[in-house]
Amino acid sequence: MGDRVNKAIEAFAKGLPVCVFDSEFREGETDLLFSGAKITEENIRQLRKECGGLLFLAVASEIGEMFKLPYLQDLYDESILNDKYPLLQELSTNDLQYDTKSAFTLSINHRDTYTGITDTDRCLTTRRFAELSNELLKEKCGFESAIKKLGGEFRTPGHIPVCLEQKGGLDTREGHTELAVALARLANEPPVVIGAEMLQPDGSAALSVDDAKIWAEERGILFLTGDEIKKMIRGD
């Protein structure tokens, strides 16, 4: 197992995709993941055409702290917003079957995009967000400067939904957001990962883990489980 996991980490560091299955006890889904810093238009096209689920950007908690990114669930539960927009209270996310809290934060487009939805546009938004975030983390950029630089290049809402890792990572939450960020850290990549959920061809359900393994094997893509990533982090 260790050799296969190491090969998956090496592949991810080279910009190649890795399939990650979370758990039968959670979403029961396999996501196809790429390093955000090495994403290409062809990669975006593969996510869009071969997966079927939502394209999302998983980002590390330290990036969230640097920009003070709000969880949308927390933002929409703010009393001042509920008073002004009562519909938000009616639509409150209080019934997730697989978790206690959604990982979604803001959605973004790079300011150099047009609509933001094309493969070219989504590639630019993803790659540049990864590059900028990594640059600012290395500089230990302060909040005011960081948000100015972010706002200079990006707008919201956009066509790349961002999911924010819970502080503490996999010790706190075991979702695909945390697994994706953990994989990036293991690969010494910027902790910004683009992915999409894999669905059945008719879109009726998540692709079964067995079918996802076959799909990955046919394409030479390495397949990991959440448990394998957690064991690698612990050094088991």
N, C-alpha and C positions, 0 to 999 in steps of 0.2 A: 504493500500500500504506500509506504513512504516514498519509494522510487517513482510511482505514478503521480503522487501529489507533487513531488519536486519537479517532475517533467511539466505538470500543469502550470506550476508557478513560473518556470522558465519560459514556457510558451506565452503566458500572459504578459510577461516582461518584454517579450519581443513584439507585442501588438497582436498576437493571435488570440482567438476566442477560447473561452473555457465555459463549459456548461456546469451550473451549480444547482443541485437539488436541495431544498431546505430541509423538510422533514414531513413524514406522513402525518405527524401530529400538529403541523402548522398549516401553511397554505397547500402543501403537497404539490408544489410547482417546481419546474426546472426553468431557470433563466439562462439565457445566453449572454455572456458578459465580455466586454472589451475594455482595455485601459482607455480612459478618456483622453489622455495625453497623446496617444498614438492612433486615435480613431481616423478612419478614412471614409470617403464617400461610399466606397464599395462595402465597407463594414456596416454603415448605416442602412444601405440597401438590403444587406443580408438580414439585419434585424427586422426591417420592415416587411420583407417579403416571406421570410422563412419561419418567423416566430409567431406572429399573429396577435401578440399582446401589446401592451403599452410600452413605448420607448421611454425610459426614465433615466435620470442621472443620480447615482448614489454618491453622496459626498460625506467626508469625515466630519466628526463633531468639532474638531479644531477649526475647520473652515466655517462651520456654522457659528462658532463663538467669535471668530474674527470679524464676520460680517453682521453678527447678531441676527441670523436668519430665524424668522418665527415659524414654528409649526403652524400650519393652517388651522389645525384643530383648536389650538390654543387661541389663535387670533380670532377665529369665528366665535369662540366662547366668551370673548371679552364683553362685559356688561354694556360698555359704552356703544359697541357695535350692535349688540342685541337690541338696545333701546332704539337705535336709529333704524336698524333693519331687522324687524322681528322675525322675518323668515329664517334668518340664520339660526335662531333658537329652535325653530321647528325642524330644521334640517340637521341638527346637532348629531355628530358621530358618537353615539352612545351604545351602539349595538354591534360592534365588530365581532365576528365569530372566531377569528383567528388571533386576535391581539387586543390590547387595551387602548392602543393609540396608533393613529396613522402616522407614517413617516413623512408625508408630503409637506414641503415648504413651498416657496414661490416657484413659478414657472418663468423661464427666461428665453429671450432671443438676443443674439448679438446685434448691435446697432447697425452693423454692415449688412445684415440680412434684409430681404425684401418682405415676403410673408413670414419667413421663418420655417416653413414646413418642408421645403425641398430637402433632398439628401445633402446637397451642397450647403444649404443654410444650417441644417441640424448638425452637420459635421463641423462647421465653423464655430457654432455656439458651444458645442461640446468641447472641442479641442482647446479653444481659447479660454474657456472657463477653467479648464484643468491647468493650462499654462499660467494664467494670471493668479489663480489661487496658490499654486505652488511657489511662484515668484514672491508673493506677498507673505506667505508662511516663512520662507527662507529669510526674508528681510525683517521678520518679526514686526510687520507693519501694524501701526496703531489703528484703532477703529475708525476715526474720522478720515484718515488718509485712505484706508482700505475701502470704505464705502464710496468715497469720491472716485477712486480708480475703477471700482466695479461699475458704478453708475455711468462713468464715462464710456464704457464699452458695451453695457448690457441694459436691456429694458425688461419690464414685466407688465402685463402677462406675456408669455411667450409659448413657443411650441416644444420646449424641453422642460417637462415637469421634473423638479428636483426633490429628491428624498434625502432626508438628513439622518445620519447615524445618531442613535442615542448615545449620550455620554457614557463611557464605560464599555461601549462596543458590545461584543458578544456576551460579556458578563451581565449586561443589562437587558439586552433584547437579541433574539436569534432570528431576525428577519433577513430577507435577501439584501436589504440595504447594508446591514452590519456585516453580512458574509462577503458582499462585494468589496466593501472597504477593507476588510481583513485580508482578502486575497491581494488587493493592491499593495497593502503594507508588506505582506510576505514577499511580494515581487519587487519591493523597493521602487514602486511606481507612485506618482502623485495619487493621493487617496480620492480620486474622482473616477467613477466607473459608469460607463453607459451600458444599458442592458435592456432586455425585453423578455416577458414571460412567453413560454412556449405553449401553444394551445393545440387542441385536436384540430385536424383539417377543417371540420365543420364548425369550429368555434364553440362547441357545446360545453367544453370542459378543458381543464389543463391536460396537456399531453402526459400520458402515463409515464412513470419513471422508466419502465422497461422500454417503451417506444422512444423515449428521449435518449436512452443509452444507445439504442440501435441507430437512431438518427445521428448521434455524435460519432459513433464508431464508423459509420459509412463515410463520414466526411473527415475523418482523422482528427476530430476535436476531442480533447480530453474532458472527462466527466468526473466531477467531485460531488461529494455530499457535504452538507453542513457539518456533520459529525467529523468528517475527515479534516476539514479546515480547522475546527476547534481543537482536534488532537494535535495538529501540526503547530498551532499557536502555543499549546501547553507543553509541547515537546514530548508527547507520549510516543 
